């Protein structure tokens, strides 16, 4: 059975430019890093309980998403 993929639908009043899309991606990545840095232990515990067989689980690794070891912001 195929596992469903989570999807995020963003709605903008107009089509984004390349620059706007890039900046939006940076903001979302920064938010994800901040959440994992602040709540990573709890999130990893939840992820390990709910998806124990998921080999891509950050709970199995070091609980911090790749390229997020610095705490810098833009």
N, C-alpha and C positions, 0 to 999 in steps of 0.2 A: 504494500500500500504506500502510495506517495504521500510524504509529509507536506502539508500546505506551507507555502512561503508567506511570511508576513509582508504586507504591502502598505506603503504610506502614500496616500494621495494628497498632493499639495494643490491648493487652488489659489491662483493668482488672478487679479483682475485683467491682466494682459499677458501676452507671451513674454518670457524673460529674455533678456539679452544674454550673451555669453558671460559678460562680466557679472551680471546679477545672479546667474545660475552658479557661477564659481563662488561668489561671496556667500550665497545661500548654503552651498555644500560646506564651506569653511565653518560657518556658524553651527550647522548641525553636527559636524565632527567635533567642534569645540564643546558643544553641549554634552555629547556622548562621553568625551574624556572627563569632563567635570563631574558627571553623574557617577562614572566608574571610580574616579578618585575619591569621591565623598561617600558613596554607598556600595562600593565594590564588594566588600565582604558579604553584606546581606544579599546583594544581587547574585553573587557567585553561589552562595548557599542555596538560594531559590532555584537558580538554573541547574545546579547539580541534583536537586531533589526532583524537579519537574522533568528534566531531560537527562537522566543519568547515563544514557548510552550515546549521547551526542559527542562524537570525537572532536568537534570544533568548539566545544564548550570552553569559554574563558575560565570557568570554574576549574577545569582540568589543568589549564595552563597557569598563567600567573595572574589571572583575573583582570588584567588591564589590557585593553585593546592594543593592537600593534601601533607603534609610533606614538604612544601617548605617555612615555616615561618622563617627559618634561612637563612642568606645570606652568609654562608660559602661556600668555594669552595675546591676542592681537588687538 
